[in-house]
Amino acid sequence: MKGFRERGFVASSKSSSTAESPHRSFTSDSSELGSADAKFSKPSLWSTFFASAFSVFDTHCDSSSTSEKKAPHIRHGNGWTSAVKKIVAGGSMRRIQECVLGTSKTGISNTTSDIWLLGACYKISQDNSSGDAAATNALAAFNHDFSSRILITYRKGFDAIEDSKLTSDVSWGCMLRSSQMLVAQALLFHRLGRSWRKPLDKPLDREYVEILHLFGDSESSAFSIHNLLRAGKAYGLAAGSWVGPYAVCHSWESLVRSRREETNLEYQSLSMAVYVVSGSEDGERGGAPVLCIEEAARHCSEFSKGQEDWTPILLLVPLVLGLDKINPRYIPSLQATFTFPQSLGILGGKPGASTYIVGVQDENAFYLDPHEVQPVVNVSRDDVEANTSSYHCK
């Protein structure tokens, strides 16, 4: 868990014209919507934009129990990672850890405030005599939800990326990995519903396994780091170089466009259009992003090759919200986005370091950290017995 203090962000939402997935089980509560509005009521351009653009959606709340009762914590690297950190002690990796991620990473704070995780509310505070049990159940439910999100980290030992001879993305691939996590969450949401949780036993859900296969570290996986770099060459993506939110957003748009050549829309790797919401000068130099409905509709029509007026659509919003650190005036609006049921979280960080922020509690943020080095794992498309532990936090 960390505070909102980073400079570059990609706020993301998924909008869809399709009916809601039958897997979804969150209960709409109008009183919760009111409390969320009161909590994030500071006026700003962004609060006005989000309120008008997404007012048709209800806020959802979930406090269901699971058998897990441990608070989640972000994993630390070890083994090979430790050796790398020793080699570059005093260098960029240590600065990333201490200046951006902090000298220590913590789990849930001692506060009893509600936790919002990608549109789901977990009520930690209780006022009645059974409050302790209810709060424990909410924490367990939050833990199961958080640990079900797909974690994608640095990997070592994959096939070299084109002519670079690089077989690892350590120290430069965190923004790419964070973006992969966000797109993976979009696919989980679209194919399995927001209420999906990673099964405790095997066999695994076939749709879930197919999603992991898409993010393998080889050219045969549609959304591998290899293919993302190739699609993003026009935006400055190159193996060994760190990239910012603007470039990575447009690289995903380019990658999806290239995949659009697949003949059957039903079997598109990413079954949704991608629209990068930008401001002046196409967002390259900041400026307030403007969501243009006509542009969104055009992206949907092009994605469906003219067969549909609207398709599911992934909205990516690259932002610069401060110089050395984020301007505090934007924090309430950023927090409010996590109450949207279609929220896909935020890619956030300083130059050289990125994390995938998925939830908030007061002014703290829960995030998935790509800065751990793991051996390459390529999950076969139909392997429902695969070991997928490296793709999740405990």
N, C-alpha and C positions, 0 to 999 in steps of 0.2 A: 504494500500500500504506500502511496506517495502523495505529496501535495501537488496542486496545480502551480507549477513554476516554470514550465518549459516554454520555448519560443514558437516553434513551428508545429502546426497541427493540421490534421485532416479530419474534420468532422464528417461522419458518414451516416446516411440513413438509407433504408431500402423501402421503396414504395412499390406496391404491386396492385394491379387491377384484377387479380385473380381472387377467388374466394379464399377465406382463411383455412389453413391446414386443419384437418380433423384431429391432428395430434395436440393441438393447442388446448390448454386447460386452465389458463389464468382467468380469474373472476374479475370482472369489471366492477369498480367500486367508486361511485361518484364522490363520496366523502374523501377518498384518497386523492382524487384528482384535485379537489379543492385545496387540500393541504399542500400538495405539490406546487400548485399555483401560488399559494401564499408564501411558500418557502423561497421560491425563485422569482420574486416579483419586481426586482430592481429593473427600472426601464433601461433599454438600450436598443440600438438598431437591430441587433440579433434577436432579442426577445420578441420584438414586434414581428420580424420576419418569420421566426419559427411558429409563433402563435397563429399567424394567418395561414402559413403554408400547411400546417399539420393539425389544425383545430378539428378536423373531421375524425381524428382517431381518439379513442378512449385510453386512459391510463390503466394499466393492469397491475394486480397485486397478487403475490403468491406467498403463502407461509406454510406449505405442505411439508411434512416431515420425511426424513429418510433415516436409514440406520447409521449413517455416518455422523459423528458428533464432534469431530475435530475442526477447529478453525483452519481455513486454508492458509498456506504460506508459500511464498515464492521460492522456487528452488535455487540453490547455489550451485555453481560449477565445482567440479572436483577432478582429480586425475589429470587428464591431458590439459584441461582448462587451467588447473593450478600451475602446471609447468609453463604454459604460455604466459600467464600473469607474472610469474617470477622473471621470465625473460624480459618482459617489457615493463617491469616495475619502475614507477616513476614516469612512465610514458603515457600514451593515449589511453590504454585500457584502464590503468589505474585512475586516470582523471575521469573517465566515463563512470567508473564505479563510485568514486567519492563525490564528484561534483554534480552528477546528474541523477544517479540512482541512490546516492547516499551511502554512508559508511556501513549502514545495516539496513536490512529489509524486514519489515514487520508484517504481521497478519492483521486481524481485525483489531481496531483500537478499543479502548475501554468505554467509549461512549455507547449510549444505548439508542442512538439515532437510527432511523431506518436506513437500510442499504438498498440502493437502486443498481441493478445489474441488467444492462441491456433491456430496459423496459419492464423488468420484473421488480417488485418491491418486497423486501424481506423486513418484517416488523420485529425489531430487536427489543424495543421497549414495551413493557406491559404494566398495567395499573392494577390488575386484580390479583387474587391470591394464587391463581394458577399461572401467573406470569412467567415464573422461572421455567416451567416446562414448555410453555409456548415459545419463549425466547430461544430455548435450547433447540426446539424443533425448527425454528426459523433459521438458526445458524447452521444446522445440519442440512437444511434444504438449500441454503445459500452455498454451502461447501460443495454439495453435489452438482449444483448448477455451474459454479465457477470451474470445478475440475472437469466438467464435461466440455468446456470450450477448448478448441483445438490450439495447442501450443506448437509453434514452429520456431526453431532456434538455429543458431549456427550449426553447420554440419561439416564434417571432415571426411575425406575419402571418396568423394564423388568423382565422376568422370570430368576431365579438364573442360573448362568453359572455353569453347572455340580454340583460338590460338594463344590463350593467356597462360596455359599450363597451370592455372590455379585449380586446386582440388579441394579448397576450403574457402568459406566466406568469412572467416574470423576477422574481426575488427573493421569490416566494411559493409557487411550485408544486413545489418540490423533493420534498416528501413524497408528493404525488400522483404525480409522475414515478417516484419510487423504487418506489411500490406498483405502478404499471403494469409496471415491469420485473419485479417478482416474479411477478405474475400471468402475464405473457408467458412467463416461464420455466416456470411450471406447465403452460401450454399446449404449449410445445415438448416438455417431458418427456412429457406425456400423449399427444400426437399423433405425435411423431417419435422418442421414446425418448431416454434420457440420452446415448447414444453419438452422437447427431446432431451434425454439424458443418456450418457454413455452407459451401456449395459454392464452390470457387474459380472455377468457370466457370458460365456460363449455358447453358441455362435453369435457373432456381431451382426449388426444391421448391415445389409448389403449396400444400401445407399451411403452409409457412413464410411464403409471401406472404399467405395468408389471415389468418394470425396478425397480421402487421404491419398489415394493413388494419383489424383490430379496434381498433387503438390510434392510428388517425389522429386529427387535430385538427379534427374536425367532428362535428356531431350525427348524421351518417349512420354513423359508426363506433361500434360498440356500447360500447366501453370508452374512449372519448375523455375528455379532461379535462372537456368540456362535460357529458357524461352522468354522469360520476362526481360532479361538483359538484351536479347536480340530484338525484341519488339520496341525497346526503349532507346535504341541507338540515336534516334533523331532528337531525343530529349536529354542527351548527355549520359545515359546509363552506360557504364563500362565496368567489366570485372576488375575488382580491386579498388574502386572508387566509391565513396559514400555519396548518396543522392538525397535530395530533399523532397518534401511532400508534393510540390507542383509537378516535378518530373515523374515521380512514381505514379501519380494519379493518371497522367496522360499516357504513361507507358501501359497501364492496365487497359485504358481505352483503346490503345493501338493493338494490344494483344487480342482483345476480344474482337476487334474489327477483322483482324487477320483470320481468326477462327470462324468468322461468319461464313467463310467459303464452304464450310461443311454443308453437304447437300440437304440434310433433313433437319429442320429446326428443332424437332423433338429431341435430337441427339446432340445438340450443341453442348460443348463442355461446360460453358457458363450460360445457363438458361435464362439470361436476363441481359437487357441493354445496360450500358454504362454511360453516364452523363456526368462530366466534370463541370460543376457549377463554379464559374469564374467571374471576376470583376473586370475592371478596366484592363486593357492590354492583355486580355485573356488570362488575367490573374497572375501573370508572371511577376508583377511588381506590387502585389497586394491589391488593395481596393475592396470595397464591399461586394461580395458575390451576389449575383442576382439570379434567382431561379426563374427561368423563362419556360412557361408551360408549352409554348409552341416548339421550343428547342427540344424539350423532353419528349414531346410527341414525335418529333422528327426522328430522334434516336430510336424510339420504339418501332416506328414504321420501317426504318432502314434495317434494324435488327431482324425483324420478321420478314424482310424482303417484300414489304408491301402487303402482306397477308393480314396483318392486324393493325388497328389504330393504336392500341396500347398493349404493352407486354410488361412483365415484371421489370423493374428498372433499379439499378444501383446508382445512388447519388453520391458523388465524392466532392467534398468542398475543401480545397486547399486554402489555408489561412495563415497570415502572419499577424499575430495578436500582441506584438510588443517587440522591443529591440533586444535588450539583454535578458529580459524575462517577460512572462505574460503580464499584460496590463490587468490589474485586479477587477476592472470594470466589466471584463468579459466573463469572469468566472461564473457568476450566477446563470448566465445563458448557456455556458458549456455544461454546467451541472444539470440544467433543465433538459438537455437533449437525452440524458440517460433515462428520463421518465417516459420517453416516446416508445411505444410498443414495437415500432419498426427500427429502433436504434441499432446501429452496428458498431458503435463505439468510436474511438478517436485514436489516430496515430499521432503520438506526440513526442517531442524531444528537442534537444539542442543539436546543432550541427555535429555530426559524428556519433550520435546516440539516439535511438528511437525505441519506444515501447508501445504496446497495444493496450490502451486504457479501456476497460470494459465496465467499470462501475464506480460509484461514488458513495461516500458516507461523510456528511458534513463537507469540509473542504479537503478531505483526503480522497485519493483515487486508488482503485484496485486495478492492477495491470498485469499483463503477461509479458515476460521478459525474454527477448530472444538472445540475450548475451550469455548463453551457456553453450559450450561446444559438445556435440554428441556425434557418434559415428553415424554415417549415412544409413538410412533405412528406406527402402523402396517397397511400399506395400502393393502387392498384386491386386488387380481390380476385383478379383473374385475370392480372395483369401479371407473368409469370414472367421478363420481361426488365428489370424495374424496377431502378433504382439504389438500393440499400439501404445504401450506405456510411455514411450518417449514423446508422444504427441499430447501429453496432458500433464498438468501440475497435480501433485498430491494434495 
